[in-house]
Amino acid sequence: MEQAPPPTYLQKNQKQGFFDQIGLFPKIIIFFGLALIVTTLLFGLNLGNIPEFMINMAKVGVGIFLIMLALQGVMSVLKPKAFSPTEDFRTKMINHANKIKPPNCYNLWLRGEGIRSRAMYGKITGVAWVPYLTSEIEKDDKGNTVYLTDDKGTKLLNKLTKQTIPKRKMVATKDGDTIFIVKRGLLARPEIIRCNPKWHSELIGDVYINDLGLVPFGEYFYPSKQWQSSIENIMKQSELETVLTTFTNNLDLISNVTTLSIASEPTFRKILEARNEQIANPMAPMYPQQQYR
């Protein structure tokens, strides 16, 4: 028999409230008792008219339930959300596309061959351009391949193949995709449609994608024809963008943690305070123990 996986660190240290720890039946008893107490305080306990008292208690119960729902909704909004590199990249992409959207782009349509069949997908709220990113091996002035080395100049070896590792540089090719931010309802989450220009019409008025199907992959929806014709390129671009986004956010996280750790060190804090005083007063000594002669 397979054993259940051990709880994670977050599961062990997650704080649960009182209502999260008790069962459903005790919750019902507590809710009924609270409604009974509030009804008695508001309308009094009149045993001569039990039906009216029960109606009043039902009204109070509904009111308490609605208040609890409202409070839970407010707490869910105020509760800090876990950071996600993917969601951060998606938010930046949507905000950027919404800012630079041409004013004469309206709705996004999907259509088959010619204009015999079509369907409106949604309203265009943002338009942007994303170039294809590729990497190539770096070479020196003589055309020789440049390899990764350590601080001593020794070439690094791949742990699996035991071969030297060429140094690569990022380049942006001339081709790329158009990004459409589409809203399909008032409360619907914006969708990101990624389409090569050869599969859509001009960015004027209503825009048509020459396909009746979209394929979801990662954070994007691709026209099915583009997916079929360049699936390998799409997967490479998705992998590369994911690595770059994660790497960038990891640098920010490491920088913040390092800054907080150094700033909390007592000696460094004294040096930093002395340096701030020296900047504010150029005639003051660099450190408190220094004296001008």
FENUR-V308204 format. One record per pair of residues at least 24 apart in sequence whose C-alpha atoms are under 7 Angstrom apart, sorted by the first residue. I is the first residue (numbers start at 1). J is the second residue. D is the distance in Angstrom with one decimal. If there is no record, write none. Layout:
i:I j:J d:D
i:I j:J d:D
//
This chain:
i:35 j:60 d:6.0
i:35 j:61 d:5.3
i:85 j:245 d:6.4
i:85 j:246 d:5.9
i:85 j:249 d:6.5
i:89 j:245 d:6.9
i:94 j:181 d:6.6
i:97 j:126 d:4.4
i:97 j:127 d:4.8
i:97 j:128 d:4.8
i:98 j:125 d:5.9
i:98 j:126 d:3.9
i:98 j:127 d:6.6
i:100 j:127 d:6.7
i:100 j:128 d:6.9
i:101 j:126 d:4.8
i:101 j:127 d:4.7
i:104 j:204 d:5.7
i:104 j:205 d:5.4
i:105 j:203 d:6.2
i:105 j:204 d:5.4
i:105 j:205 d:4.7
i:105 j:206 d:6.0
i:106 j:205 d:5.5
i:106 j:206 d:5.2
i:107 j:206 d:4.8
i:107 j:207 d:6.3
i:108 j:206 d:6.0
i:108 j:207 d:5.0
i:108 j:208 d:6.0
i:109 j:207 d:6.1
i:109 j:208 d:4.7
i:109 j:209 d:6.2
i:110 j:208 d:5.7
i:110 j:209 d:5.0
i:110 j:210 d:6.3
i:110 j:211 d:5.7
i:110 j:212 d:5.1
i:111 j:208 d:6.7
i:111 j:209 d:6.3
i:111 j:210 d:5.3
i:111 j:211 d:5.3
i:111 j:212 d:5.2
i:112 j:210 d:5.9
i:112 j:211 d:5.2
i:112 j:212 d:5.6
i:122 j:182 d:5.7
i:122 j:183 d:5.6
i:122 j:184 d:4.7
i:123 j:182 d:5.4
i:123 j:183 d:5.3
i:123 j:184 d:6.5
i:124 j:180 d:6.5
i:124 j:181 d:5.8
i:124 j:182 d:4.7
i:124 j:183 d:6.6
i:125 j:181 d:5.5
i:125 j:182 d:5.8
i:125 j:183 d:6.9
i:126 j:180 d:5.8
i:126 j:181 d:4.7
i:127 j:179 d:5.5
i:127 j:180 d:4.8
i:127 j:181 d:6.3
i:128 j:178 d:5.9
i:128 j:179 d:4.9
i:128 j:180 d:6.8
i:129 j:177 d:5.9
i:129 j:178 d:4.7
i:129 j:179 d:5.8
i:130 j:176 d:5.6
i:130 j:177 d:5.4
i:130 j:178 d:6.4
i:131 j:172 d:6.4
i:131 j:173 d:6.7
i:131 j:174 d:6.9
i:131 j:175 d:6.0
i:131 j:176 d:3.9
i:131 j:177 d:6.3
i:132 j:172 d:5.9
i:132 j:173 d:5.7
i:132 j:175 d:6.0
i:132 j:176 d:4.8
i:132 j:237 d:6.9
i:133 j:171 d:6.1
i:133 j:172 d:4.7
i:133 j:173 d:6.3
i:133 j:237 d:6.7
i:134 j:170 d:6.0
i:134 j:171 d:5.6
i:134 j:172 d:6.1
i:134 j:173 d:7.0
i:135 j:168 d:6.1
i:135 j:169 d:5.4
i:135 j:170 d:4.5
i:135 j:171 d:5.8
i:136 j:168 d:5.4
i:136 j:169 d:5.7
i:136 j:170 d:6.7
i:137 j:166 d:6.3
i:137 j:167 d:5.9
i:137 j:168 d:4.4
i:137 j:169 d:6.4
i:138 j:167 d:5.7
i:138 j:168 d:5.2
i:138 j:169 d:6.1
i:192 j:219 d:6.9
i:192 j:220 d:5.2
i:192 j:221 d:6.3
i:193 j:220 d:5.6
i:193 j:221 d:4.7
i:193 j:222 d:6.2
i:194 j:220 d:6.0
i:194 j:221 d:5.9
i:194 j:222 d:5.4
i:195 j:222 d:6.0
i:195 j:223 d:6.5
//
